[in-house]
Amino acid sequence: MTSIAQQTLASIVTNNHSTVPVLEKYHLDFCCQGKRTLAEACNEKGLSVESLAAELERSAVIHSNKMPFTEMNAEQLISYILIHHHFYVKQSMPIILDHLQKVAGKHGHQYPYMINVFHLFKEITEEMTAHMQKEEMILFPRIKEVAALNEVDHRRKFAAGFIDAPILVMEQEHEHAGELLYKIRELTNTYTPPDDACTTFQVSLAELKEFEEDLHKHVHLENNLLFPLAENMFNKQAQLN
């Protein structure tokens, strides 16, 4: 097997697009100059090829641990969502948007649907940024507050809709984000790059596919596990009162 140091930047990215953030961090051009090997690119930049190869290999590791989500309490679920989904979304959206802007600017005349894809994902980025902020600043703290009270069987009077109202808004926003990604999936023929697609074109579609897959897991944890759990805890508070 060829050492990763002897693989081209384009092939490294093509084989596993999770390596993109590492290459981006060191400003290694995997598109226009993607034919260079990792060793050649590191030598040009004065970087340690051994260290960078190790970092790339770590980034390519796929973790398949199955988490006991149904056994988690509200605080554990929130922590998992923040670490594994909110962090991913915040890190990936600017990178994907940058790649889509490059593709739309360079190839939009030949593939005009990619201009639409760029604008749709820009809308997703703006909406998801505001959405996660509302969860982190309003809904999640409220859920934790109710959970803490229930833990010690303490009673407190809450206003109607304290939990239900923000949950309803979050569910509506989840649905809209899913609709936007569905439009992107349709426009791109299920994220299928054209035969003459450059590396950035291919990478951006793979990133979009991964983003949608992550969103499905993200929304499932919230809509089907965390939110019902929060509503049950809130109902218990109502019964205590």
Secondary structure as GFF3:
##gff-version 3
##sequence-region A 1 241
A	DSSP	three_ten_helix	4	6	.	.	.	ID=ss1
A	DSSP	alpha_helix	9	15	.	.	.	ID=ss2
A	DSSP	three_ten_helix	17	19	.	.	.	ID=ss3
A	DSSP	alpha_helix	20	25	.	.	.	ID=ss4
A	DSSP	alpha_helix	38	45	.	.	.	ID=ss5
A	DSSP	alpha_helix	49	59	.	.	.	ID=ss6
A	DSSP	three_ten_helix	69	71	.	.	.	ID=ss7
A	DSSP	alpha_helix	74	81	.	.	.	ID=ss8
A	DSSP	pi_helix	82	86	.	.	.	ID=ss9
A	DSSP	alpha_helix	87	107	.	.	.	ID=ss10
A	DSSP	alpha_helix	113	134	.	.	.	ID=ss11
A	DSSP	pi_helix	135	139	.	.	.	ID=ss12
A	DSSP	alpha_helix	140	151	.	.	.	ID=ss13
A	DSSP	alpha_helix	164	187	.	.	.	ID=ss14
A	DSSP	alpha_helix	199	220	.	.	.	ID=ss15
A	DSSP	pi_helix	221	226	.	.	.	ID=ss16
A	DSSP	alpha_helix	227	240	.	.	.	ID=ss17
###
